[in-house]
Amino acid sequence: MNEAEYILDFALKLSEKMLISGANLERVNDTVYRICDSYGCDDVHFFSLNCYLTLSLKDADGKRVTGQRCIRSGMDTHLENLSRLNQLSREICAKKPDPVNLEGLLEEAVNSKGYSVRTRLMGYLLAMSCLTVLYNGGWKDWITILINTVLIYLAGIYLKKTGCKSDCI
């Protein structure tokens, strides 16, 4: 692979990881354009949906490369992971490491230990409790929302373990 292909591959993988972790499309687009710009790529065209990415760029030598990714794993808001990915993108733009090393840096950022299942569930329950109070819900509403939150959370864990994938449009 040449340098442009490493940059393209990294940008697409980073985009996918960011979307899966809960980033909005505008943030993902901005990140890709900044990374491509930092490596001197020209004529960059990036298109993103929640389930599909395509990137085309021309490197400093004028070589055009194009790639695409269909995102089949479901989204899971994971702000700690998203924070690590954002920090990685800032470091990449500032330090411009050798493109050959980009994939290793991405794997290192993604494979960091995250929150436990219990901690994440408690966060969801706290958020839903606050919304119940905000919308003037009573104690029956609160109980119902907490039960539904736990059931939805457990269903998400089950679907991930069984390999249920979202379809690309």
N, C-alpha and C positions, 0 to 999 in steps of 0.2 A: 504494500500500500504506500502511496505517496503522502506527502504532508497534507494536502487538501482533503484526501479521503479520511485521514485521521481526524481532522477538524470537523468534517461533515458527520462522521460516525459519532464523535463525542457530542456534538451539538444536538443531534437527534436523540441520543440516549439520555442526555441531561434533560432535554425537554420532556421526554416521556416520564422520567422519574419525578420531575417537578409537577407535572399534571396529575400523576397518580397520588402524589403527596398533598394535593389540594391547591396548587397554584392556579391563578386565573390566567386566561389566554394572553392578556396584555402583558403580564409579567414574563411569561414564557417567551413571547415574541421579542420583547425588549432584551432579554438575556441572550437569545440567539444572535440578534443583530450586533450586540456589544462584543460578544466573543468573536464573531466573524470579523468585525472591524478591527479588533485588537491584533488579529493575526494578518491583517492587510488584505483580506479578501474583498473582492469587488463584485458588483452585480449580484448581490445576495437577494434571493427570493425565498421567503419562508411563509408557509401556509399551515395553519394549525386549527384543528377541531379537538374536542375532548377525546376523540378516538382515532384521529389520523393526523400525521405530520408529514410534510414534504419540504425539503430544503434543496436549493440549488445555489451554487456559489462558484466564483472564479477566483483562483488563488493568485498570488503576486506574479506568478509566471504566466498567467493567462489560461491555465488549465481549468476547464469546467467539469464539476462533479455534481451529481444529483442523487438524492436518496429519499426514501420514504419509510415510514413506520406506521403500522396499524397497532393501536394500543388495545390489547385484549384483556388486560388485567383491570379489575375494577378500581375505582378511585377510593382512596381512604385518607381522609384528612389527617395529616401527620405533621403538625407544625414544627416539631423538633427536626425532623428529617428535611423539611422544606427550608428551614433556617440553615442547616448544614449545606444544602445544595446552593442556596443563595450566596453563602460565604465562599463556597468553592468557585462559583462563577466570578465573584469579585476578585479572588486571588488569581484566577486564570487570566483575567483581563489585565491585572496589574503586573504580574510576573512573567506572563507568556512562556510557560514551560514548554519543553520539546513536545510537539504533538503526539509523538509515540507514547509518552507517559500519561496522556490525558485519561485514558480508560482506567488505568490503575488508580489515579486520583479520585475518579468517580466511584469506583468500587469501594475505596477506603471510606469515602464520605457516606455512602449508602449502608455499609455494613456496620456502622457504629451502633452500639446498644441503644435501644429506645426505651420508652416507658413500658411498664408492665401492663398486662391486661387489666388488672385491678385498678391501677392508677388511671388508665384511659377511661374505663367505665365510670369511675367516680367523677371524672371531668365532665362526661356526658350528662350524668345525673345532676350534677351541680348546675350546669348550663340550662338544662330543662326545668329545674326547680326555679331558677331565676326568671325564666320566661313565663312560668306559671304565675309567679307573683306579679310580674310586669303586666300581664294581661288580666289581672284580677281574678285568677282562678281560685276556686275553693279547695278544701282539702280532698274532696272526691276527685276533682280534676287532677290534682297533684298526684294522687295515688295512681290514677289511670295513666297519666303521662309517664310516671316512673316505671310502671310495669311494661308499657309499650317500648320505652327506651331500652330496657334490659332485653326484651324479646328481639327488637331490631338489631341490637348490638350482637347478641348471640347468633342470630340468623346470618349476619355478616361474617362472623368467624366461621360458621359452618360452611357457608358458600366458598370462602377462601380455601378451606381444607379440602373440600370436594372437587376443587378445580373448576368451579363454575366461572365461565368467562363471559364478558360482555361482548356483543357482536359489534363489529365496525359497520357504520352506516355506509 
